[in-house]
Amino acid sequence: MRQNDRVRWLVLAGIAGVGLGWWIRPLWETAPSQESPSTTLRPTVAAIASLVTPRLQEGRQDTDLPPIHPQRNLFAFREAQPVRAAIVQVTATTPTPVPKLADPPRNEIAPAAQAPALPAFGYKFLGTFGPAASPFAVFANDGQVENVRAGERIGQSFTLRRIGIETVDVAHVSAPDEVRRIALGQ
């Protein structure tokens, strides 16, 4: 904290203390003390009660104040009751049928002609390092660590396509169009 801040807080605390003393001043009355001939200030019950509680008089009703209910809990929130809508009877109508268009022919590939499943990516992505202009990604597999830049190969069968902050995109050499996104730590 700087010196100016300390001085500012001390001045504010002094002003608050003076204001509090001026506000409490009517609560005290002058009464002689038995220990010394000087006078001391002591609060009276009537002065405190006049500030804390409203004065109640017989036969007087405060119409401007809301009534206080004994079940009222200031800390419990009660939701307003939902407004119930009137029930209206609706006659059912049958919808007109919509003509169904013919489905376009599907180009199904025989299961034998599908490409073989690509092998799993066996490396764990540890993170990106280096400058923002040319970062490199770090991978681990079976205790060996590899540093790879975008466009280079990871092991024998994968190519690193893109390096992000928390993810990298890799593709298998045999299927360069099928890109897999690998998250940090996977």
C-alpha positions as CSV (number, residue, x, y, z in Angstrom):
1,M,0.0,0.0,0.0
2,R,1.4,3.4,-0.9
3,Q,1.7,6.3,1.5
4,N,-1.1,8.3,-0.2
5,D,-3.5,5.4,0.3
6,R,-2.7,5.1,4.0
7,V,-3.3,8.8,4.5
8,R,-6.5,8.6,2.5
9,W,-7.8,5.7,4.7
10,L,-6.8,7.4,7.9
11,V,-8.7,10.6,6.9
12,L,-11.7,8.6,5.9
13,A,-11.6,6.6,9.2
14,G,-11.4,9.9,11.2
15,I,-14.3,11.4,9.3
16,A,-16.4,8.3,9.9
17,G,-15.5,8.4,13.6
18,V,-16.5,12.0,14.0
19,G,-19.8,11.3,12.1
20,L,-20.6,8.3,14.3
21,G,-19.8,10.3,17.4
22,W,-22.1,13.2,16.3
23,W,-24.9,10.7,15.5
24,I,-24.6,8.9,18.9
25,R,-24.3,12.1,20.9
26,P,-28.1,12.4,21.7
27,L,-28.0,9.0,23.3
28,W,-25.8,10.1,26.1
29,E,-26.7,12.3,29.0
30,T,-24.4,14.0,31.4
31,A,-24.3,12.3,34.8
32,P,-21.8,12.9,37.6
33,S,-19.4,10.0,38.2
34,Q,-18.7,8.7,41.7
35,E,-15.0,8.1,41.0
36,S,-14.1,11.6,39.9
37,P,-15.7,15.1,40.1
38,S,-15.7,15.4,36.3
39,T,-18.8,14.4,34.3
40,T,-19.1,11.3,32.1
41,L,-21.6,10.5,29.3
42,R,-24.0,7.5,29.9
43,P,-26.7,6.3,27.6
44,T,-30.3,6.3,28.9
45,V,-32.7,3.5,28.1
46,A,-35.4,6.0,26.9
47,A,-33.0,7.6,24.4
48,I,-32.0,4.3,22.9
49,A,-35.6,3.1,22.8
50,S,-36.8,6.2,21.1
51,L,-34.2,5.7,18.3
52,V,-34.6,1.9,17.9
53,T,-38.3,1.2,18.3
54,P,-41.2,3.2,17.0
55,R,-43.4,4.8,19.6
56,L,-46.7,3.0,20.1
57,Q,-49.7,4.8,21.3
58,E,-53.1,3.4,22.3
59,G,-55.8,3.9,19.7
60,R,-53.4,4.9,17.0
61,Q,-53.1,2.9,13.9
62,D,-50.4,3.4,11.3
63,T,-52.1,2.9,8.0
64,D,-49.1,3.8,6.0
65,L,-47.1,0.8,7.4
66,P,-47.6,-2.7,6.0
67,P,-49.0,-5.3,8.5
68,I,-46.5,-7.6,10.1
69,H,-47.5,-11.2,10.0
70,P,-46.1,-13.7,12.6
71,Q,-45.5,-16.4,9.8
72,R,-43.5,-14.0,7.8
73,N,-39.9,-15.2,7.2
74,L,-37.6,-12.7,5.6
75,F,-35.2,-15.4,4.6
76,A,-37.6,-17.7,2.8
77,F,-38.5,-16.9,-0.7
78,R,-42.1,-17.7,-1.8
79,E,-42.9,-17.9,-5.5
80,A,-46.1,-16.4,-6.7
81,Q,-48.8,-18.8,-7.5
82,P,-49.0,-19.6,-11.2
83,V,-51.9,-18.2,-13.1
84,R,-54.2,-21.0,-14.3
85,A,-55.4,-20.7,-17.8
86,A,-58.9,-21.4,-18.8
87,I,-59.5,-24.7,-20.5
88,V,-61.0,-24.3,-24.0
89,Q,-62.5,-27.2,-25.8
90,V,-60.9,-27.6,-29.3
91,T,-62.5,-29.8,-31.9
92,A,-60.1,-32.3,-33.5
93,T,-59.5,-32.0,-37.2
94,T,-57.8,-34.6,-39.3
95,P,-54.7,-33.4,-41.0
96,T,-54.6,-33.6,-44.8
97,P,-52.1,-36.2,-45.8
98,V,-48.9,-34.9,-47.4
99,P,-47.8,-36.8,-50.4
100,K,-44.4,-38.6,-49.8
101,L,-41.7,-38.0,-52.3
102,A,-39.7,-41.0,-53.5
103,D,-36.3,-41.4,-51.8
104,P,-33.3,-40.8,-54.0
105,P,-31.4,-43.9,-54.8
106,R,-28.7,-44.8,-52.4
107,N,-25.1,-45.5,-53.4
108,E,-24.4,-48.3,-51.1
109,I,-21.0,-49.8,-51.0
110,A,-20.7,-53.5,-50.5
111,P,-19.1,-54.4,-47.1
112,A,-16.2,-56.2,-48.9
113,A,-15.4,-53.0,-50.9
114,Q,-15.1,-50.7,-47.8
115,A,-11.6,-49.5,-46.9
116,P,-9.9,-51.3,-44.1
117,A,-10.1,-49.7,-40.6
118,L,-7.2,-47.4,-39.9
119,P,-4.8,-48.4,-37.0
120,A,-5.2,-46.6,-33.7
121,F,-3.0,-43.6,-32.9
122,G,-0.7,-45.0,-30.3
123,Y,1.1,-41.8,-29.2
124,K,0.3,-39.5,-26.3
125,F,0.2,-35.8,-27.1
126,L,2.2,-34.0,-24.4
127,G,2.0,-30.4,-25.6
128,T,3.3,-27.7,-27.9
129,F,6.5,-25.9,-27.5
130,G,8.7,-23.4,-29.4
131,P,7.9,-20.0,-30.9
132,A,4.5,-19.2,-32.2
133,A,5.8,-18.9,-35.8
134,S,7.1,-22.4,-35.9
135,P,5.8,-24.5,-32.9
136,F,6.5,-28.2,-32.5
137,A,4.4,-30.9,-30.8
138,V,5.8,-33.4,-28.4
139,F,4.5,-37.0,-28.5
140,A,5.4,-40.0,-26.2
141,N,5.1,-43.7,-27.1
142,D,6.6,-46.6,-25.1
143,G,9.0,-44.3,-23.2
144,Q,10.3,-42.6,-26.3
145,V,9.7,-38.9,-26.9
146,E,9.4,-37.4,-30.4
147,N,9.4,-33.7,-31.3
148,V,7.5,-33.1,-34.6
149,R,6.7,-30.0,-36.6
150,A,3.6,-29.6,-38.8
151,G,4.0,-31.6,-42.0
152,E,6.5,-34.1,-40.6
153,R,5.8,-37.8,-39.8
154,I,5.1,-39.2,-36.4
155,G,6.6,-42.6,-36.3
156,Q,6.2,-44.6,-39.5
157,S,2.5,-44.3,-40.3
158,F,1.1,-40.9,-39.2
159,T,1.6,-37.3,-40.4
160,L,1.1,-34.2,-38.3
161,R,-1.2,-31.9,-40.1
162,R,-1.9,-28.9,-37.8
163,I,-0.7,-27.8,-34.3
164,G,-3.1,-26.0,-32.1
165,I,-2.8,-24.8,-28.5
166,E,-4.5,-27.8,-26.9
167,T,-5.0,-30.1,-29.9
168,V,-3.2,-31.5,-32.9
169,D,-4.5,-32.9,-36.2
170,V,-2.9,-36.1,-37.4
171,A,-3.6,-38.2,-40.5
172,H,-2.6,-41.7,-41.5
173,V,-0.2,-42.0,-44.4
174,S,-2.6,-44.3,-46.4
175,A,-5.6,-42.0,-45.9
176,P,-4.4,-38.4,-45.8
177,D,-8.0,-37.0,-46.1
178,E,-9.1,-38.6,-42.8
179,V,-7.8,-36.3,-40.1
180,R,-8.1,-37.1,-36.4
181,R,-8.0,-34.5,-33.7
182,I,-5.9,-35.5,-30.7
183,A,-6.4,-33.6,-27.4
184,L,-3.7,-32.7,-24.9
185,G,-2.9,-35.7,-22.7
186,Q,-4.5,-38.3,-25.1
